[in-house]
Amino acid sequence: MHKAFLAIGMSAALFLSACTANKEMAGAAGGGVIGALAGAALARKGDTSGRLAGAAIGGLIGGFIGSRIGAALDGQDRAMAASNAQRAMERGETGHDHRWHNRRTGNRGAVTPVSPPYRAKRGRFKGRWCRDFTEHVELADGRSETVSGRRCRTDVGDWEIAG
């Protein structure tokens, strides 16, 4: 099952990369698929909900980073970014950066919660705790990207991108 899931994901990433002339879109699509697979594989919990949460986090990071700089981040960078984002959403003070830095690759990033926790009023996260954030990733070669969004707490306690 795991090998089949991996093969389907890799095929989808290659297909999307081959079918589009826009390298940024291909990078985002391929990064999202590969990130989701990596997140699911690295998820702390062995149950389905843990793997799904890992896939969601990995997909976000892979898509975010794959759009411009995905090829330069390795698995350790992605894991550090995901772990940092979880800590920032859970315990971070509003307006304060929560940073990660991989000394081996020189890549770094930061997540900044830009709102205190609040309850979502609608959508699939209705009633759940959410926080708005800004996330910045900088490569050792100076390339960088910043995104903003909202993460909400899931049933298993992880903070998932909600939009």
N, CA and C atoms as an extended XYZ file, in Angstrom:
489
Properties=species:S:1:pos:R:3:atomname:S:1:resname:S:1:resid:I:1 pbc="F F F"
N         0.833       -1.198        0.000 N   MET     1
C         0.000        0.000        0.000 CA  MET     1
C         0.870        1.251        0.000 C   MET     1
N         1.841        1.315        0.905 N   HIS     2
C         2.719        2.483        0.998 CA  HIS     2
C         3.489        2.684       -0.300 C   HIS     2
N         3.999        1.587       -0.891 N   LYS     3
C         4.745        1.691       -2.150 CA  LYS     3
C         3.844        2.150       -3.278 C   LYS     3
N         2.597        1.684       -3.290 N   ALA     4
C         1.652        2.105       -4.328 CA  ALA     4
C         1.352        3.591       -4.197 C   ALA     4
N         1.142        4.064       -2.972 N   PHE     5
C         0.875        5.484       -2.718 CA  PHE     5
C         2.053        6.329       -3.182 C   PHE     5
N         3.267        5.889       -2.875 N   LEU     6
C         4.465        6.603       -3.278 CA  LEU     6
C         4.597        6.635       -4.802 C   LEU     6
N         4.352        5.508       -5.444 N   ALA     7
C         4.456        5.443       -6.901 CA  ALA     7
C         3.434        6.363       -7.569 C   ALA     7
N         2.205        6.370       -7.073 N   ILE     8
C         1.166        7.242       -7.633 CA  ILE     8
C         1.564        8.702       -7.453 C   ILE     8
N         2.038        9.045       -6.280 N   GLY     9
C         2.446       10.429       -6.018 CA  GLY     9
C         3.597       10.867       -6.901 C   GLY     9
N         4.598       10.024       -7.041 N   MET    10
C         5.738       10.368       -7.889 CA  MET    10
C         5.311       10.480       -9.347 C   MET    10
N         4.441        9.590       -9.799 N   SER    11
C         3.947        9.658      -11.173 CA  SER    11
C         3.183       10.948      -11.410 C   SER    11
N         2.349       11.329      -10.446 N   ALA    12
C         1.591       12.570      -10.577 CA  ALA    12
C         2.527       13.771      -10.653 C   ALA    12
N         3.546       13.775       -9.828 N   ALA    13
C         4.499       14.891       -9.839 CA  ALA    13
C         5.216       14.973      -11.176 C   ALA    13
N         5.658       13.835      -11.702 N   LEU    14
C         6.339       13.829      -12.993 CA  LEU    14
C         5.394       14.239      -14.120 C   LEU    14
N         4.158       13.748      -14.082 N   PHE    15
C         3.170       14.089      -15.091 CA  PHE    15
C         2.898       15.590      -15.088 C   PHE    15
N         2.671       16.160      -13.908 N   LEU    16
C         2.412       17.598      -13.807 CA  LEU    16
C         3.607       18.409      -14.281 C   LEU    16
N         4.797       17.940      -13.982 N   SER    17
C         5.996       18.656      -14.404 CA  SER    17
C         6.136       18.617      -15.924 C   SER    17
N         5.804       17.497      -16.533 N   ALA    18
C         5.947       17.353      -17.972 CA  ALA    18
C         4.860       18.079      -18.749 C   ALA    18
N         3.672       18.223      -18.151 N   CYS    19
C         2.542       18.767      -18.872 CA  CYS    19
C         2.448       20.281      -18.867 C   CYS    19
N         3.188       20.929      -18.057 N   THR    20
C         3.057       22.374      -17.976 CA  THR    20
C         4.337       23.068      -18.395 C   THR    20
N         4.182       24.185      -19.071 N   ALA    21
C         5.343       24.966      -19.475 CA  ALA    21
C         5.773       25.900      -18.348 C   ALA    21
N         4.909       26.129      -17.393 N   ASN    22
C         5.202       27.046      -16.305 CA  ASN    22
C         5.968       26.302      -15.220 C   ASN    22
N         7.259       26.570      -15.097 N   LYS    23
C         8.095       25.844      -14.145 CA  LYS    23
C         7.680       26.101      -12.701 C   LYS    23
N         7.182       27.285      -12.408 N   GLU    24
C         6.760       27.588      -11.038 CA  GLU    24
C         5.569       26.721      -10.646 C   GLU    24
N         4.601       26.579      -11.552 N   MET    25
C         3.437       25.729      -11.261 CA  MET    25
C         3.858       24.279      -11.129 C   MET    25
N         4.754       23.848      -11.998 N   ALA    26
C         5.224       22.464      -11.919 CA  ALA    26
C         5.945       22.223      -10.605 C   ALA    26
N         6.759       23.176      -10.205 N   GLY    27
C         7.469       23.042       -8.932 CA  GLY    27
C         6.513       22.989       -7.762 C   GLY    27
N         5.482       23.839       -7.793 N   ALA    28
C         4.506       23.850       -6.702 CA  ALA    28
C         3.739       22.542       -6.652 C   ALA    28
N         3.301       22.058       -7.829 N   ALA    29
C         2.539       20.808       -7.866 CA  ALA    29
C         3.405       19.628       -7.438 C   ALA    29
N         4.587       19.528       -8.013 N   GLY    30
C         5.477       18.437       -7.661 CA  GLY    30
C         5.916       18.516       -6.209 C   GLY    30
N         6.235       19.727       -5.755 N   GLY    31
C         6.632       19.915       -4.357 CA  GLY    31
C         5.511       19.564       -3.414 C   GLY    31
N         4.278       19.919       -3.782 N   GLY    32
C         3.130       19.603       -2.933 CA  GLY    32
C         2.916       18.107       -2.803 C   GLY    32
N         2.996       17.402       -3.928 N   VAL    33
C         2.799       15.948       -3.899 CA  VAL    33
C         3.917       15.274       -3.107 C   VAL    33
N         5.149       15.650       -3.410 N   ILE    34
C         6.277       15.031       -2.712 CA  ILE    34
C         6.269       15.415       -1.240 C   ILE    34
N         5.936       16.680       -0.942 N   GLY    35
C         5.852       17.111        0.455 CA  GLY    35
C         4.781       16.354        1.211 C   GLY    35
N         3.643       16.133        0.568 N   ALA    36
C         2.565       15.384        1.219 CA  ALA    36
C         3.009       13.952        1.510 C   ALA    36
N         3.695       13.346        0.551 N   LEU    37
C         4.186       11.988        0.769 CA  LEU    37
C         5.211       11.943        1.898 C   LEU    37
N         6.113       12.909        1.892 N   ALA    38
C         7.124       12.951        2.947 CA  ALA    38
C         6.477       13.210        4.300 C   ALA    38
N         5.518       14.126        4.338 N   GLY    39
C         4.835       14.428        5.598 CA  GLY    39
C         4.107       13.219        6.141 C   GLY    39
N         3.441       12.481        5.256 N   ALA    40
C         2.728       11.286        5.700 CA  ALA    40
C         3.701       10.237        6.223 C   ALA    40
N         4.831       10.114        5.548 N   ALA    41
C         5.828        9.126        5.969 CA  ALA    41
C         6.494        9.505        7.283 C   ALA    41
N         6.656       10.814        7.510 N   LEU    42
C         7.348       11.274        8.713 CA  LEU    42
C         6.410       11.550        9.884 C   LEU    42
N         5.105       11.398        9.667 N   ALA    43
C         4.143       11.719       10.722 CA  ALA    43
C         4.460       10.944       11.996 C   ALA    43
N         4.291       11.616       13.119 N   ARG    44
C         4.621       11.010       14.407 CA  ARG    44
C         3.700        9.865       14.755 C   ARG    44
N         2.446        9.970       14.392 N   LYS    45
C         1.474        8.951       14.771 CA  LYS    45
C         1.312        7.963       13.630 C   LYS    45
N         1.210        6.696       13.963 N   GLY    46
C         1.079        5.664       12.955 CA  GLY    46
C        -0.345        5.474       12.474 C   GLY    46
N        -1.326        6.089       13.144 N   ASP    47
C        -2.698        5.909       12.730 CA  ASP    47
C        -3.021        6.792       11.523 C   ASP    47
N        -4.176        6.592       10.942 N   THR    48
C        -4.571        7.310        9.740 CA  THR    48
C        -4.607        8.809        9.955 C   THR    48
N        -5.150        9.269       11.075 N   SER    49
C        -5.251       10.716       11.300 CA  SER    49
C        -3.864       11.346       11.381 C   SER    49
N        -2.898       10.678       11.980 N   GLY    50
C        -1.542       11.204       12.052 CA  GLY    50
C        -0.897       11.299       10.687 C   GLY    50
N        -1.110       10.285        9.853 N   ARG    51
C        -0.553       10.309        8.500 CA  ARG    51
C        -1.214       11.389        7.661 C   ARG    51
N        -2.533       11.570        7.826 N   LEU    52
C        -3.231       12.617        7.070 CA  LEU    52
C        -2.745       13.997        7.479 C   LEU    52
N        -2.554       14.208        8.768 N   ALA    53
C        -2.040       15.497        9.243 CA  ALA    53
C        -0.643       15.727        8.686 C   ALA    53
N         0.194       14.698        8.721 N   GLY    54
C         1.540       14.811        8.165 CA  GLY    54
C         1.518       15.118        6.683 C   GLY    54
N         0.597       14.481        5.967 N   ALA    55
C         0.473       14.733        4.527 CA  ALA    55
C         0.035       16.167        4.266 C   ALA    55
N        -0.902       16.665        5.061 N   ALA    56
C        -1.376       18.042        4.876 CA  ALA    56
C        -0.256       19.042        5.133 C   ALA    56
N         0.484       18.838        6.205 N   ILE    57
C         1.589       19.744        6.530 CA  ILE    57
C         2.664       19.650        5.454 C   ILE    57
N         3.023       18.434        5.092 N   GLY    58
C         4.049       18.252        4.059 CA  GLY    58
C         3.615       18.807        2.717 C   GLY    58
N         2.337       18.652        2.388 N   GLY    59
C         1.823       19.192        1.124 CA  GLY    59
C         1.907       20.700        1.082 C   GLY    59
N         1.558       21.321        2.185 N   LEU    60
C         1.647       22.776        2.249 CA  LEU    60
C         3.089       23.226        2.080 C   LEU    60
N         3.968       22.644        2.859 N   ILE    61
C         5.364       23.060        2.802 CA  ILE    61
C         5.945       22.762        1.425 C   ILE    61
N         5.635       21.594        0.895 N   GLY    62
C         6.133       21.245       -0.432 CA  GLY    62
C         5.605       22.182       -1.510 C   GLY    62
N         4.321       22.524       -1.450 N   GLY    63
C         3.748       23.438       -2.433 CA  GLY    63
C         4.287       24.839       -2.283 C   GLY    63
N         4.368       25.302       -1.059 N   PHE    64
C         4.891       26.640       -0.761 CA  PHE    64
C         6.324       26.770       -1.250 C   PHE    64
N         7.119       25.825       -0.881 N   ILE    65
C         8.526       25.900       -1.192 CA  ILE    65
C         8.782       25.460       -2.631 C   ILE    65
N         8.022       24.503       -3.121 N   GLY    66
C         8.213       24.016       -4.476 CA  GLY    66
C         7.948       25.061       -5.528 C   GLY    66
N         7.151       26.079       -5.186 N   SER    67
C         6.834       27.088       -6.180 CA  SER    67
C         8.068       27.857       -6.627 C   SER    67
N         9.057       28.004       -5.794 N   ARG    68
C        10.254       28.748       -6.173 CA  ARG    68
C        11.557       28.093       -5.733 C   ARG    68
N        11.564       27.495       -4.580 N   ILE    69
C        12.843       27.100       -3.991 CA  ILE    69
C        12.871       25.658       -3.506 C   ILE    69
N        11.903       24.862       -3.913 N   GLY    70
C        11.778       23.498       -3.401 CA  GLY    70
C        12.967       22.605       -3.650 C   GLY    70
N        13.596       22.748       -4.797 N   ALA    71
C        14.718       21.862       -5.115 CA  ALA    71
C        15.890       22.070       -4.169 C   ALA    71
N        15.952       23.243       -3.544 N   ALA    72
C        17.085       23.546       -2.674 CA  ALA    72
C        16.867       23.113       -1.224 C   ALA    72
N        15.645       22.752       -0.846 N   LEU    73
C        15.391       22.306        0.524 CA  LEU    73
C        15.383       20.788        0.569 C   LEU    73
N        16.066       20.246        1.554 N   ASP    74
C        16.066       18.795        1.696 CA  ASP    74
C        15.028       18.372        2.740 C   ASP    74
N        14.939       17.096        2.986 N   GLY    75
C        13.959       16.553        3.926 CA  GLY    75
C        14.134       17.095        5.338 C   GLY    75
N        15.376       17.291        5.746 N   GLN    76
C        15.629       17.816        7.089 CA  GLN    76
C        15.140       19.264        7.186 C   GLN    76
N        15.360       20.063        6.139 N   ASP    77
C        14.850       21.438        6.120 CA  ASP    77
C        13.330       21.442        6.264 C   ASP    77
N        12.673       20.596        5.498 N   ARG    78
C        11.204       20.532        5.527 CA  ARG    78
C        10.697       20.100        6.904 C   ARG    78
N        11.359       19.107        7.483 N   ALA    79
C        10.948       18.636        8.811 CA  ALA    79
C        11.144       19.734        9.857 C   ALA    79
N        12.243       20.467        9.758 N   MET    80
C        12.494       21.558       10.704 CA  MET    80
C        11.440       22.661       10.546 C   MET    80
N        11.092       22.981        9.298 N   ALA    81
C        10.082       24.016        9.048 CA  ALA    81
C         8.723       23.598        9.595 C   ALA    81
N         8.351       22.352        9.380 N   ALA    82
C         7.044       21.863        9.855 CA  ALA    82
C         6.986       21.853       11.380 C   ALA    82
N         8.028       21.373       12.013 N   SER    83
C         8.069       21.325       13.471 CA  SER    83
C         8.034       22.734       14.058 C   SER    83
N         8.772       23.643       13.463 N   ASN    84
C         8.797       25.034       13.907 CA  ASN    84
C         7.415       25.672       13.794 C   ASN    84
N         6.726       25.414       12.699 N   ALA    85
C         5.385       25.984       12.505 CA  ALA    85
C         4.419       25.469       13.570 C   ALA    85
N         4.504       24.197       13.898 N   GLN    86
C         3.629       23.634       14.928 CA  GLN    86
C         3.876       24.309       16.280 C   GLN    86
N         5.148       24.463       16.644 N   ARG    87
C         5.484       25.113       17.920 CA  ARG    87
C         5.025       26.571       17.942 C   ARG    87
N         5.223       27.284       16.838 N   ALA    88
C         4.839       28.697       16.774 CA  ALA    88
C         3.339       28.865       16.955 C   ALA    88
N         2.555       28.001       16.317 N   MET    89
C         1.094       28.112       16.425 CA  MET    89
C         0.618       27.733       17.825 C   MET    89
N         1.257       26.742       18.407 N   GLU    90
C         0.833       26.230       19.708 CA  GLU    90
C         1.206       27.174       20.852 C   GLU    90
N         2.454       27.623       20.868 N   ARG    91
C         2.951       28.362       22.020 CA  ARG    91
C         3.457       29.760       21.709 C   ARG    91
N         3.468       30.137       20.444 N   GLY    92
C         4.102       31.384       20.055 CA  GLY    92
C         3.324       32.636       20.415 C   GLY    92
N         4.066       33.660       20.783 N   GLU    93
C         3.462       34.954       21.065 CA  GLU    93
C         3.138       35.645       19.749 C   GLU    93
N         1.993       36.296       19.720 N   THR    94
C         1.580       37.039       18.542 CA  THR    94
C         2.620       38.111       18.222 C   THR    94
N         3.035       38.151       16.957 N   GLY    95
C         3.993       39.145       16.497 CA  GLY    95
C         5.452       38.774       16.672 C   GLY    95
N         5.743       37.636       17.294 N   HIS    96
C         7.135       37.224       17.519 CA  HIS    96
C         7.516       36.115       16.547 C   HIS    96
N         8.678       36.259       15.926 N   ASP    97
C         9.196       35.243       15.011 CA  ASP    97
C         9.617       33.993       15.771 C   ASP    97
N         9.361       32.847       15.169 N   HIS    98
C         9.842       31.562       15.669 CA  HIS    98
C        10.677       30.984       14.537 C   HIS    98
N        11.961       30.887       14.775 N   ARG    99
C        12.919       30.601       13.701 CA  ARG    99
C        13.445       29.169       13.729 C   ARG    99
N        13.847       28.717       12.544 N   TRP   100
C        14.602       27.487       12.402 CA  TRP   100
C        15.800       27.785       11.505 C   TRP   100
N        16.862       27.010       11.671 N   HIS   101
C        18.065       27.176       10.853 CA  HIS   101
C        18.760       25.825       10.752 C   HIS   101
N        18.982       25.377        9.551 N   ASN   102
C        19.700       24.128        9.328 CA  ASN   102
C        21.162       24.484        9.056 C   ASN   102
N        22.023       24.243       10.017 N   ARG   103
C        23.442       24.604        9.875 CA  ARG   103
C        24.112       23.833        8.748 C   ARG   103
N        23.627       22.630        8.500 N   ARG   104
C        24.230       21.803        7.452 CA  ARG   104
C        24.005       22.399        6.067 C   ARG   104
N        22.782       22.885        5.793 N   THR   105
C        22.473       23.418        4.463 CA  THR   105
C        22.566       24.942        4.403 C   THR   105
N        22.473       25.609        5.548 N   GLY   106
C        22.473       27.061        5.574 CA  GLY   106
C        21.096       27.670        5.346 C   GLY   106
N        20.093       26.838        5.096 N   ASN   107
C        18.732       27.326        4.881 CA  ASN   107
C        18.084       27.658        6.215 C   ASN   107
N        17.153       28.606        6.181 N   ARG   108
C        16.505       29.049        7.418 CA  ARG   108
C        15.098       29.537        7.124 C   ARG   108
N        14.341       29.729        8.189 N   GLY   109
C        12.992       30.254        8.028 CA  GLY   109
C        12.428       30.719        9.348 C   GLY   109
N        11.258       31.310        9.261 N   ALA   110
C        10.586       31.802       10.464 CA  ALA   110
C         9.085       31.766       10.245 C   ALA   110
N         8.361       31.489       11.315 N   VAL   111
C         6.905       31.582       11.334 CA  VAL   111
C         6.555       32.622       12.390 C   VAL   111
N         5.659       33.528       12.018 N   THR   112
C         5.219       34.566       12.939 CA  THR   112
C         3.707       34.498       13.083 C   THR   112
N         3.197       34.085       14.249 N   PRO   113
C         1.746       34.180       14.463 CA  PRO   113
C         1.376       35.670       14.465 C   PRO   113
N         0.404       36.062       13.643 N   VAL   114
C         0.031       37.476       13.551 CA  VAL   114
C        -1.332       37.751       14.178 C   VAL   114
N        -1.906       36.733       14.814 N   SER   115
C        -3.148       36.923       15.561 CA  SER   115
C        -3.121       36.022       16.784 C   SER   115
N        -3.835       36.407       17.827 N   PRO   116
C        -3.994       35.463       18.940 CA  PRO   116
C        -4.933       34.351       18.479 C   PRO   116
N        -4.971       33.230       19.206 N   PRO   117
C        -5.914       32.165       18.833 CA  PRO   117
C        -7.356       32.679       18.865 C   PRO   117
N        -8.152       32.213       17.893 N   TYR   118
C        -9.574       32.567       17.829 CA  TYR   118
C       -10.342       31.365       17.300 C   TYR   118
N       -11.631       31.335       17.577 N   ARG   119
C       -12.484       30.240       17.097 CA  ARG   119
C       -12.998       30.563       15.692 C   ARG   119
N       -12.836       29.608       14.776 N   ALA   120
C       -13.352       29.787       13.413 CA  ALA   120
C       -14.874       29.812       13.454 C   ALA   120
N       -15.460       30.705       12.696 N   LYS   121
C       -16.911       30.868       12.698 CA  LYS   121
C       -17.619       30.071       11.604 C   LYS   121
N       -16.863       29.641       10.591 N   ARG   122
C       -17.476       28.869        9.499 CA  ARG   122
C       -16.423       28.018        8.798 C   ARG   122
N       -16.893       27.246        7.842 N   GLY   123
C       -15.990       26.391        7.088 CA  GLY   123
C       -15.726       25.074        7.789 C   GLY   123
N       -14.793       24.323        7.261 N   ARG   124
C       -14.527       22.987        7.807 CA  ARG   124
C       -13.874       23.025        9.179 C   ARG   124
N       -13.349       24.169        9.572 N   PHE   125
C       -12.747       24.300       10.900 CA  PHE   125
C       -13.649       25.050       11.876 C   PHE   125
N       -14.925       25.162       11.577 N   LYS   126
C       -15.862       25.890       12.434 CA  LYS   126
C       -15.751       25.399       13.883 C   LYS   126
N       -15.592       26.351       14.799 N   GLY   127
C       -15.488       26.027       16.219 CA  GLY   127
C       -14.094       25.658       16.686 C   GLY   127
N       -13.162       25.494       15.769 N   ARG   128
C       -11.784       25.115       16.130 CA  ARG   128
C       -10.939       26.365       16.377 C   ARG   128
N        -9.875       26.181       17.149 N   TRP   129
C        -8.931       27.258       17.379 CA  TRP   129
C        -8.092       27.463       16.133 C   TRP   129
N        -7.943       28.729       15.729 N   CYS   130
C        -7.163       29.089       14.545 CA  CYS   130
C        -6.247       30.262       14.886 C   CYS   130
N        -5.228       30.432       14.047 N   ARG   131
C        -4.328       31.589       14.140 CA  ARG   131
C        -3.882       31.977       12.746 C   ARG   131
N        -3.773       33.261       12.514 N   ASP   132
C        -3.205       33.754       11.268 CA  ASP   132
C        -1.695       33.790       11.430 C   ASP   132
N        -0.959       33.635       10.330 N   PHE   133
C         0.496       33.570       10.400 CA  PHE   133
C         1.123       34.125        9.132 C   PHE   133
N         2.408       34.404        9.236 N   THR   134
C         3.273       34.698        8.093 CA  THR   134
C         4.455       33.758        8.200 C   THR   134
N         4.847       33.165        7.069 N   GLU   135
C         5.978       32.236        7.064 CA  GLU   135
C         6.974       32.674        6.001 C   GLU   135
N         8.239       32.683        6.379 N   HIS   136
C         9.313       33.130        5.490 CA  HIS   136
C        10.369       32.037        5.425 C   HIS   136
N        10.844       31.726        4.218 N   VAL   137
C        11.925       30.762        4.028 CA  VAL   137
C        13.028       31.450        3.233 C   VAL   137
N        14.249       31.293        3.685 N   GLU   138
C        15.408       31.886        3.007 CA  GLU   138
C        16.453       30.810        2.773 C   GLU   138
N        16.894       30.703        1.536 N   LEU   139
C        17.927       29.734        1.184 CA  LEU   139
C        19.309       30.319        1.430 C   LEU   139
N        20.287       29.444        1.549 N   ALA   140
C        21.669       29.865        1.769 CA  ALA   140
C        22.164       30.766        0.635 C   ALA   140
N        21.621       30.591       -0.566 N   ASP   141
C        22.062       31.410       -1.706 CA  ASP   141
C        21.350       32.769       -1.779 C   ASP   141
N        20.492       33.062       -0.798 N   GLY   142
C        19.837       34.364       -0.741 CA  GLY   142
C        18.420       34.405       -1.280 C   GLY   142
N        17.988       33.385       -2.033 N   ARG   143
C        16.609       33.367       -2.511 CA  ARG   143
C        15.668       33.195       -1.325 C   ARG   143
N        14.489       33.834       -1.394 N   SER   144
C        13.545       33.724       -0.282 CA  SER   144
C        12.120       33.868       -0.782 C   SER   144
N        11.196       33.466        0.077 N   GLU   145
C         9.776       33.588       -0.215 CA  GLU   145
C         9.017       33.717        1.102 C   GLU   145
N         7.953       34.519        1.069 N   THR   146
C         7.108       34.729        2.240 CA  THR   146
C         5.662       34.480        1.849 C   THR   146
N         4.930       33.771        2.693 N   VAL   147
C         3.503       33.542        2.489 CA  VAL   147
C         2.759       33.855        3.787 C   VAL   147
N         1.482       34.156        3.648 N   SER   148
C         0.615       34.392        4.804 CA  SER   148
C        -0.583       33.481        4.695 C   SER   148
N        -1.182       33.152        5.829 N   GLY   149
C        -2.344       32.281        5.806 CA  GLY   149
C        -2.922       32.108        7.199 C   GLY   149
N        -3.678       31.021        7.327 N   ARG   150
C        -4.318       30.688        8.595 CA  ARG   150
C        -4.130       29.203        8.841 C   ARG   150
N        -3.798       28.859       10.078 N   ARG   151
C        -3.711       27.457       10.491 CA  ARG   151
C        -4.752       27.246       11.578 C   ARG   151
N        -5.377       26.067       11.540 N   CYS   152
C        -6.363       25.714       12.557 CA  CYS   152
C        -5.992       24.366       13.164 C   CYS   152
N        -6.370       24.192       14.411 N   ARG   153
C        -6.057       22.978       15.155 CA  ARG   153
C        -6.980       21.846       14.714 C   ARG   153
N        -6.395       20.675       14.473 N   THR   154
C        -7.157       19.504       14.058 CA  THR   154
C        -7.551       18.670       15.272 C   THR   154
N        -8.293       17.596       15.013 N   ASP   155
C        -8.696       16.668       16.082 CA  ASP   155
C        -7.503       16.074       16.824 C   ASP   155
N        -6.396       15.870       16.115 N   VAL   156
C        -5.224       15.244       16.726 CA  VAL   156
C        -4.268       16.267       17.331 C   VAL   156
N        -4.635       17.560       17.284 N   GLY   157
C        -3.840       18.596       17.929 CA  GLY   157
C        -2.817       19.282       17.052 C   GLY   157
N        -2.694       18.881       15.793 N   ASP   158
C        -1.785       19.544       14.871 CA  ASP   158
C        -2.443       20.798       14.322 C   ASP   158
N        -1.628       21.720       13.825 N   TRP   159
C        -2.123       22.950       13.209 CA  TRP   159
C        -2.003       22.813       11.706 C   TRP   159
N        -3.129       22.787       11.028 N   GLU   160
C        -3.198       22.556        9.590 CA  GLU   160
C        -3.544       23.863        8.872 C   GLU   160
N        -2.961       24.039        7.704 N   ILE   161
C        -3.268       25.223        6.892 CA  ILE   161
C        -4.747       25.208        6.542 C   ILE   161
N        -5.395       26.332        6.782 N   ALA   162
C        -6.834       26.433        6.512 CA  ALA   162
C        -7.134       27.463        5.442 C   ALA   162
N        -6.173       28.169        4.992 N   GLY   163
C        -6.400       29.149        3.932 CA  GLY   163
C        -5.734       30.451        4.203 C   GLY   163
